């Protein structure tokens, strides 16, 4: 599969990256090389090869999460200004929508 400049622009737009036109030929070459390596790997015959250890259904079993909760040295309320039902309430860090607040975070 050959990569063209339009493909690079499309991927860059999906990733919200600005790609200067001067870098397009270099990126086209790099991505085309990566896909060439992937084509070579796809040609490798893997029938009869043992699966990697710890991957898939044969992965290490997880231990059962048992035991009493560990008590905190300080009350939960001392970690954050607000809590509810045993959870800490924290302000949003970033959103794409305006919350209506005019306060700026530094």
SVG drawing of the C-alpha trace seen along z (x, -y; Angstrom):
<svg xmlns="http://www.w3.org/2000/svg" viewBox="-23 -36 35 63">
<polyline fill="none" stroke="black" stroke-width="0.4" points="0.0,0.0 1.5,-3.3 1.1,-6.4 0.6,-9.8 0.6,-13.3 -3.2,-13.3 -3.0,-10.3 -0.5,-12.1 -2.7,-15.3 -5.7,-13.1 -3.9,-11.3 -2.5,-14.7 -6.0,-16.2 -7.4,-13.2 -4.6,-13.7 -5.1,-17.4 -1.5,-18.0 -0.2,-20.8 2.1,-19.4 4.0,-21.9 4.0,-21.3 7.8,-21.1 7.7,-18.0 5.2,-16.1 7.7,-14.3 9.7,-13.1 6.6,-11.9 5.3,-10.1 8.6,-8.2 8.7,-7.3 5.1,-6.0 5.6,-4.2 8.6,-2.5 6.7,-1.5 3.9,0.1 6.5,1.9 7.9,3.5 4.3,4.4 3.8,6.1 7.0,8.1 5.8,9.2 2.4,10.2 4.2,12.7 5.8,14.6 4.2,18.0 3.2,18.4 1.3,21.7 2.6,24.1 4.5,21.4 3.8,21.4 2.0,18.3 4.0,15.9 3.9,16.6 1.6,14.5 -0.5,13.3 -4.1,14.0 -6.1,16.7 -2.8,18.2 -1.9,15.0 -1.0,15.0 -4.0,15.4 -4.8,12.4 -4.8,12.8 -8.1,12.4 -8.4,8.9 -9.1,9.8 -8.3,8.3 -9.5,5.5 -9.2,1.9 -6.1,0.1 -7.1,-2.7 -6.0,-6.2 -3.7,-8.2 -5.9,-11.3 -9.6,-11.6 -10.8,-11.5 -12.1,-15.1 -8.6,-16.4 -7.5,-15.4 -9.9,-17.5 -12.3,-20.4 -15.4,-18.2 -16.3,-14.5 -19.4,-12.5 -20.2,-8.9 -16.5,-8.1 -15.3,-9.7 -13.3,-13.0 -15.0,-15.7 -12.5,-17.6 -13.0,-20.3 -12.7,-19.5 -9.2,-20.0 -10.0,-20.6 -13.0,-20.5 -13.8,-21.5 -16.9,-23.3 -17.1,-26.5 -18.4,-26.0 -19.6,-29.6 -17.0,-30.6 -14.8,-33.5 -12.0,-32.4 -8.7,-31.6 -6.4,-28.8 -2.7,-29.6"/>
</svg>
